[in-house]
Structure formats: C-alpha cells, structure tokens
Amino acid sequence: MKKFITVLCLSFALSIFVAACGSDEEKSNSKANTEEDGNVSTTDETNKEENKQDDDAAQEEDKSALPEEVPSDLPFPAEADLQVQSYDTAGHKQYVVGFSFSEEIDGVYNKFKEYADSNGYNIITEDNENNGFESMKETDAGPTTLGVTFSDMGSVKVGTVSFAIPLE
C-alpha cells in the first residue's frame, strides 16, 4: 500500500511539473504571436497592461504565503520565490511548492532531509544521485507525505516540494 501511495504521489508531482512547464511555453508563444500581429489598439494595450499589473500583484501575494495546512517551518531557502499549487486527489489535499534558489543543492537537500527525520517522517524512497526523496508519516487522520526534488539547471537551481495531507 505504501508503494502504491508513493508511486501515486510521484506520478502526480511529475504530471504537475510537466503541466506547469507546458503552460509557460504556451504563454511565450501567445506573447510572441501578439507581438507579431501588431494590430492591437491602444485601448487594448492599456487594458492588458492594467490586467497584467493586477495579476502580478495577486501572484506576489500567493508566492509569499504558504497555505496554513503546509508546515511553516519547512526549511525553504531565504531567497526562494515560492510558487504554490494545490490539488484535491485520492482523499488528500496536495500542495506542490516550486522555487529557485542559489545555495548549494546538497545543503538545501540535507536541511529538508533533517526536517523529515526530526518531524517523524519515514523516508520511503531516496535518490541521492538526483537529490530527492519521498517520505511519509502516519497521523490520526491518515498518512501525510512529503516529497522533495532538486535539480541544477546550470544557471539556476530548482526545487519542488510536495506535501499531501488527508482530507477530513
């Protein structure tokens, strides 16, 4: 059963990551198409700029605050710009937090691993070569999972933390 939940969580996190990457490309393509058209009226440009500013302000609020269900003591790097997404799946509320950072991956990875160990999570799978692990702990409401993955993309380091809690 634990393997099934782990596989389910990993597949879900991967699908979220792939979906998020795809939406960025679509935005880039539509932005390029708008620039090529050149037939946008001044009123439309003004409205788009105002809407963009409103959207940017709303995103800034979302990035800075974690939902109350996500532990506030997770050891995110100080400069991390958090991108939070939440989903209801398989009787759980899942939060996926993506962020970029400049610290060494090994140091950040070890902080999350120490956090999991000190908060009662049992490491189910660990991938030291790819800096990731999946962990779980039993609570009165059911199993809670914590998954961590870090990647070095050359000029930027990226982290993804997934946290799932049982729905009540």
ROTOR-732152 format. One record per residue (C-alpha): residue number from 1; chain; x, y negated, z. Coordinates in steps of 0.05 Angstrom, whole numbers, plus 5000, padded with zeros to 4 digits. Example, Ala and Ser with C-alpha at 12.3 -4.5 7.8 and 13.67 -1.06 7.14 Angstrom:
REM ROTOR-732152
<rec><i>1</i><ch>A</ch><x>5246</x><y>5090</y><z>5156</z></rec>
<rec><i>2</i><ch>A</ch><x>5273</x><y>5021</y><z>5143</z></rec>
END
This chain:
REM ROTOR-732152
<rec><i>1</i><ch>A</ch><x>5000</x><y>5000</y><z>5000</z></rec>
<rec><i>2</i><ch>A</ch><x>5057</x><y>4952</y><z>5017</z></rec>
<rec><i>3</i><ch>A</ch><x>5089</x><y>4965</y><z>4949</z></rec>
<rec><i>4</i><ch>A</ch><x>5023</x><y>4951</y><z>4914</z></rec>
<rec><i>5</i><ch>A</ch><x>5015</x><y>4884</y><z>4951</z></rec>
<rec><i>6</i><ch>A</ch><x>5088</x><y>4867</y><z>4936</z></rec>
<rec><i>7</i><ch>A</ch><x>5080</x><y>4883</y><z>4862</z></rec>
<rec><i>8</i><ch>A</ch><x>5015</x><y>4844</y><z>4861</z></rec>
<rec><i>9</i><ch>A</ch><x>5047</x><y>4783</y><z>4893</z></rec>
<rec><i>10</i><ch>A</ch><x>5108</x><y>4785</y><z>4848</z></rec>
<rec><i>11</i><ch>A</ch><x>5066</x><y>4792</y><z>4785</z></rec>
<rec><i>12</i><ch>A</ch><x>5021</x><y>4735</y><z>4807</z></rec>
<rec><i>13</i><ch>A</ch><x>5080</x><y>4689</y><z>4823</z></rec>
<rec><i>14</i><ch>A</ch><x>5113</x><y>4706</y><z>4756</z></rec>
<rec><i>15</i><ch>A</ch><x>5049</x><y>4691</y><z>4718</z></rec>
<rec><i>16</i><ch>A</ch><x>5042</x><y>4625</y><z>4755</z></rec>
<rec><i>17</i><ch>A</ch><x>5113</x><y>4607</y><z>4737</z></rec>
<rec><i>18</i><ch>A</ch><x>5103</x><y>4625</y><z>4664</z></rec>
<rec><i>19</i><ch>A</ch><x>5037</x><y>4587</y><z>4661</z></rec>
<rec><i>20</i><ch>A</ch><x>5070</x><y>4526</y><z>4692</z></rec>
<rec><i>21</i><ch>A</ch><x>5126</x><y>4527</y><z>4641</z></rec>
<rec><i>22</i><ch>A</ch><x>5077</x><y>4533</y><z>4584</z></rec>
<rec><i>23</i><ch>A</ch><x>5036</x><y>4473</y><z>4606</z></rec>
<rec><i>24</i><ch>A</ch><x>5098</x><y>4428</y><z>4606</z></rec>
<rec><i>25</i><ch>A</ch><x>5112</x><y>4446</y><z>4533</z></rec>
<rec><i>26</i><ch>A</ch><x>5041</x><y>4431</y><z>4513</z></rec>
<rec><i>27</i><ch>A</ch><x>5045</x><y>4362</y><z>4546</z></rec>
<rec><i>28</i><ch>A</ch><x>5111</x><y>4349</y><z>4510</z></rec>
<rec><i>29</i><ch>A</ch><x>5081</x><y>4369</y><z>4443</z></rec>
<rec><i>30</i><ch>A</ch><x>5018</x><y>4327</y><z>4452</z></rec>
<rec><i>31</i><ch>A</ch><x>5061</x><y>4268</y><z>4473</z></rec>
<rec><i>32</i><ch>A</ch><x>5103</x><y>4276</y><z>4410</z></rec>
<rec><i>33</i><ch>A</ch><x>5041</x><y>4281</y><z>4367</z></rec>
<rec><i>34</i><ch>A</ch><x>5013</x><y>4217</y><z>4397</z></rec>
<rec><i>35</i><ch>A</ch><x>5078</x><y>4180</y><z>4383</z></rec>
<rec><i>36</i><ch>A</ch><x>5078</x><y>4205</y><z>4310</z></rec>
<rec><i>37</i><ch>A</ch><x>5006</x><y>4184</y><z>4297</z></rec>
<rec><i>38</i><ch>A</ch><x>5018</x><y>4110</y><z>4312</z></rec>
<rec><i>39</i><ch>A</ch><x>4943</x><y>4096</y><z>4303</z></rec>
<rec><i>40</i><ch>A</ch><x>4928</x><y>4084</y><z>4376</z></rec>
<rec><i>41</i><ch>A</ch><x>4893</x><y>4018</y><z>4392</z></rec>
<rec><i>42</i><ch>A</ch><x>4918</x><y>3970</y><z>4444</z></rec>
<rec><i>43</i><ch>A</ch><x>4857</x><y>3984</y><z>4488</z></rec>
<rec><i>44</i><ch>A</ch><x>4870</x><y>4058</y><z>4486</z></rec>
<rec><i>45</i><ch>A</ch><x>4943</x><y>4048</y><z>4505</z></rec>
<rec><i>46</i><ch>A</ch><x>4924</x><y>4004</y><z>4564</z></rec>
<rec><i>47</i><ch>A</ch><x>4873</x><y>4055</y><z>4589</z></rec>
<rec><i>48</i><ch>A</ch><x>4923</x><y>4111</y><z>4581</z></rec>
<rec><i>49</i><ch>A</ch><x>4976</x><y>4073</y><z>4619</z></rec>
<rec><i>50</i><ch>A</ch><x>4927</x><y>4057</y><z>4676</z></rec>
<rec><i>51</i><ch>A</ch><x>4905</x><y>4130</y><z>4679</z></rec>
<rec><i>52</i><ch>A</ch><x>4977</x><y>4154</y><z>4679</z></rec>
<rec><i>53</i><ch>A</ch><x>4993</x><y>4108</y><z>4738</z></rec>
<rec><i>54</i><ch>A</ch><x>4933</x><y>4135</y><z>4776</z></rec>
<rec><i>55</i><ch>A</ch><x>4954</x><y>4207</y><z>4760</z></rec>
<rec><i>56</i><ch>A</ch><x>5026</x><y>4193</y><z>4781</z></rec>
<rec><i>57</i><ch>A</ch><x>5002</x><y>4164</y><z>4848</z></rec>
<rec><i>58</i><ch>A</ch><x>4957</x><y>4225</y><z>4861</z></rec>
<rec><i>59</i><ch>A</ch><x>5014</x><y>4272</y><z>4844</z></rec>
<rec><i>60</i><ch>A</ch><x>5061</x><y>4236</y><z>4891</z></rec>
<rec><i>61</i><ch>A</ch><x>5012</x><y>4247</y><z>4948</z></rec>
<rec><i>62</i><ch>A</ch><x>5005</x><y>4321</y><z>4932</z></rec>
<rec><i>63</i><ch>A</ch><x>5081</x><y>4331</y><z>4927</z></rec>
<rec><i>64</i><ch>A</ch><x>5098</x><y>4302</y><z>4995</z></rec>
<rec><i>65</i><ch>A</ch><x>5047</x><y>4340</y><z>5037</z></rec>
<rec><i>66</i><ch>A</ch><x>5042</x><y>4415</y><z>5046</z></rec>
<rec><i>67</i><ch>A</ch><x>4973</x><y>4445</y><z>5059</z></rec>
<rec><i>68</i><ch>A</ch><x>4962</x><y>4457</y><z>5133</z></rec>
<rec><i>69</i><ch>A</ch><x>4960</x><y>4533</y><z>5123</z></rec>
<rec><i>70</i><ch>A</ch><x>5032</x><y>4532</y><z>5099</z></rec>
<rec><i>71</i><ch>A</ch><x>5081</x><y>4531</y><z>5157</z></rec>
<rec><i>72</i><ch>A</ch><x>5111</x><y>4461</y><z>5163</z></rec>
<rec><i>73</i><ch>A</ch><x>5177</x><y>4489</y><z>5189</z></rec>
<rec><i>74</i><ch>A</ch><x>5196</x><y>4524</y><z>5124</z></rec>
<rec><i>75</i><ch>A</ch><x>5268</x><y>4503</y><z>5111</z></rec>
<rec><i>76</i><ch>A</ch><x>5259</x><y>4464</y><z>5046</z></rec>
<rec><i>77</i><ch>A</ch><x>5320</x><y>4422</y><z>5027</z></rec>
<rec><i>78</i><ch>A</ch><x>5313</x><y>4349</y><z>5049</z></rec>
<rec><i>79</i><ch>A</ch><x>5314</x><y>4321</y><z>4979</z></rec>
<rec><i>80</i><ch>A</ch><x>5266</x><y>4372</y><z>4950</z></rec>
<rec><i>81</i><ch>A</ch><x>5208</x><y>4345</y><z>4909</z></rec>
<rec><i>82</i><ch>A</ch><x>5154</x><y>4396</y><z>4925</z></rec>
<rec><i>83</i><ch>A</ch><x>5102</x><y>4417</y><z>4873</z></rec>
<rec><i>84</i><ch>A</ch><x>5046</x><y>4456</y><z>4908</z></rec>
<rec><i>85</i><ch>A</ch><x>4995</x><y>4500</y><z>4874</z></rec>
<rec><i>86</i><ch>A</ch><x>4942</x><y>4542</y><z>4909</z></rec>
<rec><i>87</i><ch>A</ch><x>4900</x><y>4602</y><z>4888</z></rec>
<rec><i>88</i><ch>A</ch><x>4849</x><y>4649</y><z>4917</z></rec>
<rec><i>89</i><ch>A</ch><x>4868</x><y>4720</y><z>4898</z></rec>
<rec><i>90</i><ch>A</ch><x>4855</x><y>4791</y><z>4923</z></rec>
<rec><i>91</i><ch>A</ch><x>4827</x><y>4767</y><z>4990</z></rec>
<rec><i>92</i><ch>A</ch><x>4885</x><y>4719</y><z>5001</z></rec>
<rec><i>93</i><ch>A</ch><x>4898</x><y>4645</y><z>4994</z></rec>
<rec><i>94</i><ch>A</ch><x>4965</x><y>4638</y><z>4958</z></rec>
<rec><i>95</i><ch>A</ch><x>5008</x><y>4576</y><z>4956</z></rec>
<rec><i>96</i><ch>A</ch><x>5065</x><y>4570</y><z>4907</z></rec>
<rec><i>97</i><ch>A</ch><x>5114</x><y>4515</y><z>4921</z></rec>
<rec><i>98</i><ch>A</ch><x>5164</x><y>4498</y><z>4867</z></rec>
<rec><i>99</i><ch>A</ch><x>5222</x><y>4449</y><z>4877</z></rec>
<rec><i>100</i><ch>A</ch><x>5290</x><y>4429</y><z>4852</z></rec>
<rec><i>101</i><ch>A</ch><x>5350</x><y>4416</y><z>4896</z></rec>
<rec><i>102</i><ch>A</ch><x>5424</x><y>4401</y><z>4895</z></rec>
<rec><i>103</i><ch>A</ch><x>5450</x><y>4442</y><z>4954</z></rec>
<rec><i>104</i><ch>A</ch><x>5486</x><y>4509</y><z>4944</z></rec>
<rec><i>105</i><ch>A</ch><x>5436</x><y>4565</y><z>4928</z></rec>
<rec><i>106</i><ch>A</ch><x>5468</x><y>4613</y><z>4978</z></rec>
<rec><i>107</i><ch>A</ch><x>5459</x><y>4564</y><z>5035</z></rec>
<rec><i>108</i><ch>A</ch><x>5386</x><y>4550</y><z>5020</z></rec>
<rec><i>109</i><ch>A</ch><x>5373</x><y>4624</y><z>5008</z></rec>
<rec><i>110</i><ch>A</ch><x>5404</x><y>4642</y><z>5075</z></rec>
<rec><i>111</i><ch>A</ch><x>5362</x><y>4589</y><z>5111</z></rec>
<rec><i>112</i><ch>A</ch><x>5298</x><y>4620</y><z>5083</z></rec>
<rec><i>113</i><ch>A</ch><x>5321</x><y>4690</y><z>5100</z></rec>
<rec><i>114</i><ch>A</ch><x>5337</x><y>4669</y><z>5171</z></rec>
<rec><i>115</i><ch>A</ch><x>5268</x><y>4635</y><z>5175</z></rec>
<rec><i>116</i><ch>A</ch><x>5234</x><y>4700</y><z>5153</z></rec>
<rec><i>117</i><ch>A</ch><x>5274</x><y>4742</y><z>5203</z></rec>
<rec><i>118</i><ch>A</ch><x>5262</x><y>4695</y><z>5262</z></rec>
<rec><i>119</i><ch>A</ch><x>5187</x><y>4689</y><z>5247</z></rec>
<rec><i>120</i><ch>A</ch><x>5171</x><y>4763</y><z>5246</z></rec>
<rec><i>121</i><ch>A</ch><x>5172</x><y>4776</y><z>5171</z></rec>
<rec><i>122</i><ch>A</ch><x>5198</x><y>4844</y><z>5148</z></rec>
<rec><i>123</i><ch>A</ch><x>5239</x><y>4839</y><z>5084</z></rec>
<rec><i>124</i><ch>A</ch><x>5206</x><y>4888</y><z>5035</z></rec>
<rec><i>125</i><ch>A</ch><x>5249</x><y>4876</y><z>4974</z></rec>
<rec><i>126</i><ch>A</ch><x>5313</x><y>4836</y><z>4967</z></rec>
<rec><i>127</i><ch>A</ch><x>5350</x><y>4817</y><z>4904</z></rec>
<rec><i>128</i><ch>A</ch><x>5417</x><y>4788</y><z>4926</z></rec>
<rec><i>129</i><ch>A</ch><x>5442</x><y>4780</y><z>4854</z></rec>
<rec><i>130</i><ch>A</ch><x>5382</x><y>4737</y><z>4835</z></rec>
<rec><i>131</i><ch>A</ch><x>5374</x><y>4703</y><z>4903</z></rec>
<rec><i>132</i><ch>A</ch><x>5304</x><y>4727</y><z>4920</z></rec>
<rec><i>133</i><ch>A</ch><x>5265</x><y>4767</y><z>4970</z></rec>
<rec><i>134</i><ch>A</ch><x>5194</x><y>4787</y><z>4987</z></rec>
<rec><i>135</i><ch>A</ch><x>5173</x><y>4794</y><z>5059</z></rec>
<rec><i>136</i><ch>A</ch><x>5110</x><y>4810</y><z>5098</z></rec>
<rec><i>137</i><ch>A</ch><x>5085</x><y>4807</y><z>5169</z></rec>
<rec><i>138</i><ch>A</ch><x>5021</x><y>4834</y><z>5199</z></rec>
<rec><i>139</i><ch>A</ch><x>4974</x><y>4785</y><z>5233</z></rec>
<rec><i>140</i><ch>A</ch><x>4906</x><y>4794</y><z>5265</z></rec>
<rec><i>141</i><ch>A</ch><x>4873</x><y>4771</y><z>5201</z></rec>
<rec><i>142</i><ch>A</ch><x>4916</x><y>4817</y><z>5157</z></rec>
<rec><i>143</i><ch>A</ch><x>4983</x><y>4816</y><z>5121</z></rec>
<rec><i>144</i><ch>A</ch><x>5016</x><y>4750</y><z>5107</z></rec>
<rec><i>145</i><ch>A</ch><x>5070</x><y>4748</y><z>5053</z></rec>
<rec><i>146</i><ch>A</ch><x>5129</x><y>4702</y><z>5040</z></rec>
<rec><i>147</i><ch>A</ch><x>5167</x><y>4707</y><z>4974</z></rec>
<rec><i>148</i><ch>A</ch><x>5229</x><y>4666</y><z>4956</z></rec>
<rec><i>149</i><ch>A</ch><x>5266</x><y>4660</y><z>4890</z></rec>
<rec><i>150</i><ch>A</ch><x>5322</x><y>4613</y><z>4870</z></rec>
<rec><i>151</i><ch>A</ch><x>5353</x><y>4600</y><z>4801</z></rec>
<rec><i>152</i><ch>A</ch><x>5412</x><y>4560</y><z>4777</z></rec>
<rec><i>153</i><ch>A</ch><x>5393</x><y>4527</y><z>4711</z></rec>
<rec><i>154</i><ch>A</ch><x>5461</x><y>4494</y><z>4701</z></rec>
<rec><i>155</i><ch>A</ch><x>5446</x><y>4421</y><z>4714</z></rec>
<rec><i>156</i><ch>A</ch><x>5391</x><y>4435</y><z>4765</z></rec>
<rec><i>157</i><ch>A</ch><x>5376</x><y>4488</y><z>4817</z></rec>
<rec><i>158</i><ch>A</ch><x>5303</x><y>4510</y><z>4823</z></rec>
<rec><i>159</i><ch>A</ch><x>5268</x><y>4545</y><z>4880</z></rec>
<rec><i>160</i><ch>A</ch><x>5200</x><y>4579</y><z>4884</z></rec>
<rec><i>161</i><ch>A</ch><x>5168</x><y>4597</y><z>4950</z></rec>
<rec><i>162</i><ch>A</ch><x>5102</x><y>4636</y><z>4951</z></rec>
<rec><i>163</i><ch>A</ch><x>5063</x><y>4642</y><z>5015</z></rec>
<rec><i>164</i><ch>A</ch><x>4999</x><y>4683</y><z>5019</z></rec>
<rec><i>165</i><ch>A</ch><x>4951</x><y>4686</y><z>5078</z></rec>
<rec><i>166</i><ch>A</ch><x>4888</x><y>4728</y><z>5085</z></rec>
<rec><i>167</i><ch>A</ch><x>4822</x><y>4693</y><z>5072</z></rec>
<rec><i>168</i><ch>A</ch><x>4776</x><y>4694</y><z>5132</z></rec>
END
